[in-house]
Amino acid sequence: MTTTSLTGVRNFRDVGGLPAADGRVVRTGRLFRSGHLARATAGDVAALAALDLRLIVDLRGTADLTIDRADVPVPGAAHLSLSLTDPAQGARLYRLLREGDLATLRAELGDGGAEARMVTAYRNRVLDRTEQLGRLLVTLAEPGGLPALLHCSAGKDRAGWAIVIVLLALGVPQEAILADYLLSNDPTQAYRFTRSDGTVPEPGSELWTLLRPIFEARPAYLAAAFDAVRTRWGGPEAYLREGLGLTPARRTTLRELLLTEG
């Protein structure tokens, strides 16, 4: 996997290089993931344009867009909004994180509450967003769908699962998928979260400790998503085929476009 140094875009990386089906690897320069582009600098935009991006998929919801604003346009790239967030749930969580006092946050997020919220969100994303995720696979396989950048706010949860389904379609083993997912915990790439009063939670503080599970990529979260896949469809193959409508022909196309000899 390769990275490009960006100033205003967090958690950006090329997922190329991951091992895939039949001894092949994911092609570099074709599929990227990141946090939002709302604060992309002119230099960032130039660097992204140099990647010859043809599609940018914004997986955020209305609450994210209200707080972080829309993406800065990248020349040459079409923009697709494909929300993987329930609007009501997204707005409620943002209010809690940005405006909740310590007592409220203790009650809502303490004693495992934050982790439980994340586990539920990952499960619900699998079960409730099949239409959007299926459309994503269709779009990537169409002319002009690649090279593509998939992003949400922090680039770890919604973008994380969107990347997972593409990698599953390419035959990337789950251990490699998990390793890529956990790269989002690089502290230099973490989402810059600011409270509504303009303050940033101080590392080690009670506020930071309460919020930390929301802003980390954890194996248990991805495990919860895969558990939902197994419970509902029996496994990833049936999920791709029946849940997301991935046809054999479209899967072959994705592999031809995104894989190369190892």
Secondary structure, 3 states (H helix, E strand, C coil): CECCCCCCCCCCEECCCCECHHHEEECCCCEEEECCCCCCCHHHHHHHHCCCCCEEEECCCHHHHHHHCCCCCCCCCEEEECCCCCHHHHHHHHHHHHHCCHHHHHHHHCCCHHHHHHHHHHHHHHHHCHHHHHHHHHHHHCCCCCCEEEECCCCCCHHHHHHHHHHHHCCCCHHHHHHHHHHHHCHHHCCCCCCCCCCCCCCCCHHHHHHHHHHCCCHHHHHHHHHHHHHHHCCHHHHHHHHCCCCHHHHHHHHHHHEEEC
